[in-house]
């Protein structure tokens, strides 16, 4: 059980709630944000003293019944409740290293999608494999060292910090939030993987924005259903975004496509013909 992270997560979820969110009167003026600890304890059907000790990291591992009560009291989403169980040590965790090998069938699939930009990311947002259209739309990953293919590192420590957008996309801020929530869940699954802990430490030290988002303890970002690239050759391209979990390897297959016959599909087709070009992350040749 990671008592420090467990307590910090409880505190962050408690502080985001208002009394009226859980059916309580707002009452007198409050000195601190969110619900009071005693209010959460009442809603969870546990003692205030026990709940305080949980937040302070001084209590033993709670039972599944207690976790369920706390989850209901704090109005946790399914993803947040799963994360709470992982932190409490009541859910299976992968205590080894996250996988970077992509199975051959997925590599073959990438090449069978000529009208779709497709790539595979690891649990820490490293681009592990890609097809030609993904390289043409984003950048030629083959020319980069593995550490430079990490999208989280690019978003927080790359040229984006100077005001550029990552690959010219319209939702760089949303992707940053998505990356932070993903890395927090990854850390809970791989708490001893030096590649995971090292990346998070690097981002916390090097990016005030990452550090700020990290302290929010969010574990679920809004899904990204569409994305608009401002490409220096074909102009704006709006694509549908689909991310398919490869659960056996804890990776994701990301697909960018456009409706058949649309101007965006025509732009992707042109990029497929042009192939990868030397394009930096700010979108200039």
Secondary structure, 3 states (H helix, E strand, C coil): CCHHHHHHHHHHHHHCCCHHHHCCCCCCCCCCCCCCHHHHHHHHCCCHHHHHHHHCCCCCCCCHHHHHHHHHHCCCCHHHHHHHHHHHCCCCCCCCCCCCCCCHHHHHHHHCCCCCEEEEECCCCEEEEECHHHHHHCCCHHHCCHHHHEHHHHHHHCHHHHCCCHHHECCHHHHHHHHHHHHHHHHHHCCCCHHHHHHHHHHHHHCHHHHHHHCCCCCCCCCCCEEEEEECCCEEEEEEEEEEEECCCCEEEEEEECCCCCHHHHHHHHHHHHCCCCCCCCCCC
